Amino acid sequence: MNKRLLGLTISMVLTLILLATTVYAYYFDRKETGSIDLTLGEVSFTWDGAFVTDFVMPAQELVETPFSLNNASSVDTELRFSVTASTSLLGTVNLEDIFTVYEFNSDWVLETDGYYYYRGSNTDSISEPGKYKIPTSVLNIPVLLSLKLDGYVIRNEHIGQTVSLTLTFQAKQGPFIDWATLGSTNYDFSTGQ
């Protein structure tokens, strides 16, 4: 009986030592990883295109070379823009109030928030439903194709006056990032710049 009791005691002590070693290892085990380098992406677009540079008339095509954005971004992005038009006599107006034709590329969709969003067939809308990410492989994004002044609104009293069109572009690269303004382009038709 003493041998059995001694054997049982030794067995319990060994079990407790093994359990204590396991618990100690579980709570105090530590591993270190090596250094990790994180590379941040860059959102970069350049604006390209031209308006006519001479005096303009109503119903005349104002876009000499269609406008587009050249993508030099190192990460997938989303794009949108807002547009405003104004004259020195009328102030800020809707596009259709002074232009009979304003044609944006069909890949741009006007949403209820007043922004045109890029929804081209070359975007990734599957990985994040509701988002249209532009891959870095998309190098050129057409924007403004045609623009003509309305002769019933822009008449003789506008001679020498300023008519302006401003497009403000915004981009973002991820779902947790806010829209950031890339820049604006403004064209003053009275000076040709």
Secondary structure, 3 states (H helix, E strand, C coil): CHHHHHHHHHHHHHHHHHHHHHHHHHHHCCCCCCCCCCCCCCCCEEEEEEECCCCCCCCCCCEEEEEEEEECCCCCEEEEEEEEEEECCCEEECHHHHEEEEEECCCEEECCCCCEEECCCCCECCCCCCCCEECCCCCEEECEEEEEECCCCCCHHHCCCCEEEEEEEEEECCCCCCCEEEEEEEEECCCCC
